[in-house]
Amino acid sequence: MLEIRGLRKTYPGGIVALKGVSLEAAPGVFGLLGPNGAGKTTLMKILATLLDADEGQVTVGGVDFVGRKPAARRVLGYLPQEFGLYPSLTAEQTLHYFARLKGVADSGARARLVGALLERVNLAGARRQPVGGFSGGMRQRLGIAQALIGRPRLIIVDEPTAGLDPEERHRFHNLLSEIAGEETVVLLSTHIVSDVSTLCGAMAVIRRGEIVATDSPRAALGRLAGAVWEAAVPRDEVAALKGRLKVLSTSLFEGRVRVRVLSREGRPGEGFAPVAPTLEDYYFGLVSHAGSPN
C-alpha cells in the first residue's frame, strides 16, 4: 500500500507545486492524471526520493520514503519521463550496470537476473544490440526491466507511452498489467486518458497542485451517466455555448465543431443528443472547470 499524507512543495520564487497532496494506492496499477504543470512530475520526483518535500509523509509497505531514503530505494523502481541510456552499451550490458548499482554484486546471480528480465520484457532476442538503435517502445521496455531489479514494492512510471506507436503502446500496456502484483503498486503518471482507462483499477486527478478527485474509471463513468450531450455546430456558435453551458470538449468534424457538454437538467439545447460518457469527459470536466463533474 502506498500512503501519501499532506505533501507540500514550493519552489524558489514562490511557485507552489503541491498543496497538501494526500492519497492511497493499493497494489495494482494506479493512475495519476493531470495536465502539464499540475504537479505530477514534482510528486513523482518526491516519491522517487529525488526531491525533498517541504512537508508531508510517504510510506510504502511501512517503509518511510521521506525519512529513510536508502531503505526506500531498496523497494523502489523508477522509469522517468526522460530515461537516459548509454547508446553504445547493449541491452544486456545496460541491465548489468543497473543491477550493480542496486547491489547485485555476484556475477552469476546478476547474469541470471538480467536474463530473466530480458525474457520478461521480450527483449531477449535483442540482448546484444546497442540500445542506441532501439525503437522508443524497446527503450521503454528496457526501462521497465531496470525498474524491476530488486523486487520493488512501488514502481513509478512517468508518461511512459508518450510518443509510442499504437502497437508499442499496446505491448507496453500488457507489460505494466503483468508486473502489478499482489504486493506491487505501479503508479502511472500521465496526461493520456486512454492509458488510465485501459490499465487502471483506481485513479486520481491532480490539478494545480491538488488532488481534485479519486475514483475508479468505472465509477467515474457511472457518475456521468445520462448527463453528457453532443452536437455539431457552426464555429461561430461555440463561444456562445461556452458562455452558457459546461463544455467538456470540442473537436473539428467535417467543417463544423463537435461540442460535448455536461447537463444534468436534460437536453441543453436544440440539436444536442445524449451520448455515452467517456473517461475523457470526466477528466476534462475536472481540469477545465473550477468545479466537479459530479
Secondary structure, DSSP 8 states (H G I E B T S, - for coil): -EEEEEEEEEETTTEEEEEEEEEEE-SEEEEEE--TTSSHHHHHHHHTTSS--SEEEEEETTEETTT-HHHHHTTEEEE-SS----TTSBHHHHHHHHHHHTT---HHHHHHHHHHHHHHTT-GGGTTSBGGG--HHHHHHHHHHHHTTT--SEEEEESTTTT--HHHHHHHHHHHHHH--SS-EEEEEES-HHHHHHH-SEEEEEETTEEEEEE-HHHHHHHTTT-EEEEEE-GGGHHHHHHHSEEEEEEEETTEEEEEEE-SSS--STT-EE----HHHHHHHHHSSSS---
